[in-house]
Amino acid sequence: MRTVPLLPLNLSVYSVHINGAHTMRNALVTAAASLALALSFASGARAQDDKKLEVGGTPPEGFADHLEFVQGDKVEAFSKDKVYVVEFWATWCGPCKRSIPHLTELQTDLGSRGLEIIGVSDEPVDLVKKFVKEKGSAMGYTVATQKKDDTFIKEKWMKAAGQKGIPCAFVISRSGKIVHIGNPLDENFDRVIKQTLANRYDPELMSRVEPTINAARNAAKRRNFKEASSLYAKAIAENPSTMLEYSFESWRMLNEQADDTAGAKALLTSTIDGIKTDKYALIEAANYLATDANIKKRDLDAAQVVADKLKALPGTKDDPEVLAAMAAVSAGRGNFAAAAEMQYDAWMAAAPAAKPAAKRALDSYEAKAKDPKATAK
């Protein structure tokens, strides 16, 4: 660890005459002040060097400067348009090898939504190149290795985050924050990735509102729906996009348990207004309202409002996810011909890895459009 050395004391500067007691005191005070200042600088330097890397923080700068990219394009900086998984691994690591197919699957399925996975090893570049070549398409994401004799990854990532084992994955949101640090084989890892892609994963916020949500659920169990609704609203107000699932939880409580149609409608209107500029939240809302099988009393008019807001957002005309969400709403309303038209455009615009799923939805809509007995679920 680098530290700033204490400033040396030049005794000649503070030399005094035997009879100069006052001068002696001034000299000692000045010396003490200089020493304190030096200690302060040293302490500050240690604090900077010892900076912890935690959930909610930002990744160290200069990431690409310390790496050689073996596969995929060089990542100069973390883009606001993407969600990144920076996974530290090694060719000798058994669990790392088991995580490779899963990471490849995530990259294939979610790359079109803005996910970029970067596997980073600290092994010699030739060894990593050979390993990646042997894996072929089974390792289908960006791979890099730390430059020779470089300690940036070890010190500024793993050690700073208190991580001692691999594989270890850091998930970085579109806002540039680290939202998760852990093993990519953990059962909740996929949920973290998908919610982060939807701009809805914020563990610090989730932890803060958890007591309020639990209180709301307990109030609902007691059938005190007024209290429950108020508690849900308090949590949702923290961030309407991140808290979207709780908005729908509260909506279903009012709609299906309290039989409060007017209150449910008002809540849904407020929810949609709160996310009206968030493309990812709107996509999730459209798909949820139109297709979720757990909804007993569906509001397809509200789903159409969401679809219209998606259509009005700038830059979404050829967005396959937007088109597919709009198609799902049309299909939910029983207009399968219109759904098929939009889904065809979604299929054409989709990334190669996403085309099979888009085509299956298209085939379903086209079949129902030709079937006079077909109805929306």
N, C-alpha and C positions, 0 to 999 in steps of 0.2 A: 504493500500500500504506500502511495506517495504521500509524504507529509511536508509541510513547509517548515524549514529549520528555524529555530529561535534566532531572533536577531542578536548578533554578538554585542556584548557591551564593551565599548571602547573606554577603558579606564582613564585614559589621558583626558578625555572630554570632561570627566567628572572629578579631576584632581582639584584639591582645595588646600588652602593654607591651614596649618594646625589651629590657628586662632579663628578661622572662619567658620564658626558653628552654623550660622544662618545659611551660608553658602553650601555647607555640607548637607543640611536638611533639604535645600532645593535640589541639590544634585541627586540625593537619594530618591526624592519624590519623582524627579524626571526619569531616573533609571527604572523605578518601579512601574511608571506609566508605560515606558517603552517595552518593558518585559510583559506587562499585561496586554499591550497591543499585539505583541508577537504571539502570545498564547492565544489571543482571540483569532488571529489569522490562521494559526495552526489548527485550532478547533474547527473553524469554518471549513478549512480544507478537508479535515477528516470527515466532517458531516457530509460534504459534497461527495467524497470518495465512497462513503458508506451509505449513500442514498439507496433506500429500499425500492424495489420494483414490486408494486402491489396492484391489486384490482382497483380500478378507479384512476390509476396513474397513466402516464404516457410512456410509450416505449423509448429506449435510448436513441438519440440521434446518430446518424452516420452508419446505419445498418449495412447498407450495400458496400461501403468502403472497406469492410473487413471480410468480405466474402468473395469466393469465386463461384460463379453460377455454372453448374454442370448440366442442368436441363431447364428449359424454359427461359423466358426473357429476364434480364436483370431488373430487379425491383429497386429503382433508385430511391423511392420514398413511398410511404404508405398513403395511397390515394383515398380521398374522401368518398369516392364512388364505390369502394370495395370494402368487404370484410375479410380480414386476413387471419389465417392460422399459421403461426410460426412454430413449427414442431422440431424439437431437438431430438436427434436419434443417432444410431450408429449401426454399422453393418454387422457387428458382432452381437447386437442386442436382440434376444429372442422376442420380447414383447413389442419391440419396435417393428420387427418383421411381421408380427401378427397385425399391427395397426396399419401397415401399408395398403392392403386391399381395401380396408374400410375408408381410409383417407382418399384413395383413388375413387371409390364409389361416391363419396361426398363431393369431390371435385367434379366428377362427371354429372351428377344430378343437380348440383347447385351452382356450378360455375357460371351459368347463364344469368343467375340472380346476383352475381357480384362476389362470389366466394373465390379467394385465391389462397391455396395452401402452399407453404414453402417449407420443405424439409431441410434442416440444417445439421450437418455433421461436422465434427472437429477432426476428422481423419484425413489422411493424405488424399489429395484430389484424384490421383490416378486410381486409388482403391475405390473411391466412391463412384468414379466414372464407370469402372468395370462392373460394379454392383448394379448400377442403374441400367446399364446396357443389357445385362443378363435378365433383369426384371422386365424390360420392355414395357408394353402397354399396361402391365400390372402395377406399375408405379407411375401413374398418370398425373403428376403434378410437378411444380417447380422444385428443383433440388439444388442446394448450394453446399459448399464446404468452407469452413473457416480458413483464412489464409495462414500460411505456415508461420509458426511462432507468434501468432496473434492471440491475445487473451480476452478480446472484447466480449465474445459470446459468453465465455466462462464467468468473467467478472461482472459485466454489466447486465447480463440477463439471468443466467442460472443462479449464481451466487447472490446477486442483488435481490432475487426473488425468494431466496432461501430454499431453492430446489436442488436436491441431491441425486435424483434418479431420472432415468429416461425410459420410455418416451415422455416428453413433457411438452405440452402445447399451450401457447399463449394466443388467446383470441382477441383481436383488435377490431373495434367497431368502426363504423363510418365516421364517427366523431373523433377518432384518433385515440380513444381510451382503451386500455386493457380491461376487458370485462370478464375474463376467465383465465385461470392458470390451473392446468391439471393434466391428467392422463387422457389421451384421445380414446382410450378403450373404456373409459367410464361410461356407465349407462345413461347419464344425463348429458353427455357431450353433444349428441345430435340435436337435442332440444335447445341447448345453448346456441349452437350454430344457427339453427333455423330462426330462433327468436331474435338473434342479433341481426340476421339478414333482414328481418322485418322491422328493424329499429325498435325492438320491444324487449331488449334484455338489458337490465340495469340492476345488478345484484345489490348494490348499496341502497337504491331506492326500494327494491323489493323487500329488503330486510327492514327498512324503516317503516313501511306500511303494513307489514305482516300482522302486527298486533291489531291494527284497525280492521283489516280484512277478516281476521279470526273473530273479532267482536261482531262484525256484520253478519257473519255466517251463524254465530250463536244466536243473535237476535232473530234471524230468519227462522231458525229451528223453533224458537219460542213463539213464532208467528207474529213477532213485533216488527212488521214490515216497514213501518215508518222509521223506527230507529235504525233498522238494517239499511234502508235506503240512504239515510243521512250519513251513516258510517262509510258506506260504499262511495258516496259522493265525495267525502273528505279525502279518501285515498286516491280516487280517480283524478281529483283536482291537481295532484302533484305532477302528473304528466299524462294527459289523455291518451297519447299514442302508446306509451309503455304500459299503461293500465287498461288497455283495450279489453283484455279478456275479463277483467272485473266489471267493466261496463256491461258486457254481455251477460255476465253472471247476475248482475243486479237487474238487468232488463228481463231475463227469464224468470227471476224471482217474482217481479211485479206482474209479468204477463201470465205466468202459469201457476204460481202459488197464491199470490194475493188477488188474482183476477182483476187487477187494476189496469185496464186497457189504456185509459187516458194517461196514467202515470208512466206506463211502459212506453207509450208512443212519444211522450215528452222527453223521456230519458234517451231514447234512440235518436231523436232529432238533435238533442244536445251533444250526444256522442259523435254523430256524423259531423256536426259543425266543429267539434274540437279537433278532428283529424283531417279536415277538408283539404289541407295542403300537403299531407303526408301520403305520398303515393303508396308506400309499402303497407301502411295501416289501412288505407282504403281498399287495396287489393285483398287483404286478409278479411276485412269487413264484408266485402262483396261475396267472397267465396263462403264465408261463414253463414251469412244470412240466407244465401241461396241454396246451399248444399248440406249444411251440417245436419246429420240424421238425428241428433238429440233434441233438436228444436221441435216442440209440440205445437206451438202456435206461431207459424212463420209470418213475417212481415215483408212481403215481396215488394210492396210499394217503397219501403225504406231501402231495400236492396237496390231498387232502380235509381233512387236518389244517389246512392253511393256510386253506381255505375256511371251516372251522368256527371258526377263530380270528377271521376277518373278520366272520363272522355274530355273534360274541359281543362285538365291540367296541361301545361305546355310540355311538349316533347314526348307525349305518350301515344301519338297517333300510330306508330309502328312498334310499340312495346308489346312483345308477345305475352307477358304476364298480365298486362292491362287488358289486352284483347281477350285473353282466355277468361279473365274474371268477368268481363262484360258478357261474354258468351254464356258463362255459367248462370248469370242473372237472367238472361233471355230464356235459357232452357228451363230455369226454375219457374218462370212465368208461363211456360208452355209454348213459347214461340221458338220451336226447334229450327225452323228455316233460317231465322235471323241468327240464331246461335251457331248454326253450321257455317254461315257466311263469315262471322267474326272469328270462329275457331279456325277456319281455313286460313285467314290472314295470320292468326297466331301461329299456326303450324308452319307457314311459309317463313315467318320472321324468327322462329325459334332457332336457338343454337343446335348444332347437330346432335348433341347428347340429349336434348330435350324434345327432339322431334318425335320419337316413338310414342311418348305419352300424349303429346299434342295430337298426333294422328289417331290414337285410340279414342280420344274425346270427340274428334271430328267425325269418325265413323259412327259413334253412338248417336250424335245429333242428327246426322244425315239419315240414319236408319229410322229414328223416331219421326223425322220430318215426313218420311214416306208412309208412316203408319198412322192411319186416321184414328186409331184407338189409343195412341200414345198420349200420355198425360204427364204433367210434371209431378214429381214426388213431393 
